[in-house]
Amino acid sequence: EITGFGTMQVRGDVRVGDDDRFGRVSVEAQSIVLAMGTWRQGSLGRLDYELPISAPWYAPFSSTSEPVLGGTLSVRNGLNVKPALGETYNIFASPEVEGDLATRFDLVSLPGLDDGHVFRLQYGADSERSGGYNTVVSLVVEAFDSLVGFSDPDTYDDVIDGVATGVETADLNGDGADEILVSVAGPAGS
């Protein structure tokens, strides 16, 4: 765990867990962990990110080459930060990523937000950071309705008769997040 302000540079690769051993890196405040090589996080690795009170543009985790992500990203809000709509929290940066990342976290744990807001996790180089490092993992605060398309229906005439027969999750649109599917007894297409 790293607390306080400053940068910890690691010459070479950083390995956070693997498939046989647990590993965890946690930072607080405006600390930065910089791998002067590749950041490798295995399936039992865990990255803890605390929502900062100020300077959400600082990405506390960086590597000089494209990171190999896996395991868990755990985002905490122990400081009771009130994220505003449209705000971006940068988590990981690298100068080598031009587009999408080849790897992603296996599991992401996010805190709930007030006022109908949610976090949307972004992967890939989406914005510049000082020193030429691209942000490759970030959280954007969005309205819940903008992500799922829920709105008040004009009518309630489209009620589906039947009993739910199953619930599944699957990534239907290729965004890396699973949607919830509910199967209902009745004729196909209803």
Salt bridges, closest charged atoms under 4 A:
ASP13 OD2 - ARG40 NE 3.52
ASP48 OD2 - ARG24 NE 2.47
ASP48 OD1 - ARG46 NE 2.63
ASP48 OD2 - ARG76 NH1 3.72
GLU50 OE1 - ARG76 NE 3.17
ASP100 OD2 - ARG104 NH2 3.10
ASP114 OD2 - LYS82 NZ 3.47
GLU142 OE2 - ARG120 NE 2.61
